[in-house]
Amino acid sequence: QVQVQESGPGLVKPWQTLSLTCTVSGVSIATGLYYWSWIRQSPGKGLEWMGVISYSGSTYYAPHLKSRTSIARDLSKNQITLQLLSVAPEETAVYYCAASKRLILGATTRDLYDYWGKGTLVTVSS
């Protein structure tokens, strides 16, 4: 069974870099089975798709986040990482890692994904 777990610092200061890790078990991220997305949800708002990395390492980002976002893989640890530069307080959110069998850019409907982590809350505050 595939399991996904996000981890990272709960508190980040404005203008700092946010770094999160998605640890996957039950399947190798190097196989051609899933695409791995990062999605976030700020308080009172809907889901926001941030970007995705494929099993081959190709990445795609939301246009408005592309200049500040980097998604990578660590095959030795079976992990997906997210880096978001120069965060702002309004980027306080629960950050999720999700797996999908199809590449659907910008997808924010939960049913389009096969597996979700529980999410990790990141607060951006000084």
Secondary structure, 3 states (H helix, E strand, C coil): CCEEEEECCCEECCCCCEEEEEEEECCCCCCCCCEEEEEEECCCCCEEEEEEECCCCCEEECCCCCCCEEEEEECCCCEEEEEECCCCHHHCEEEEEEEECCCCCCCCCHHHCCEECCCEEEEECC
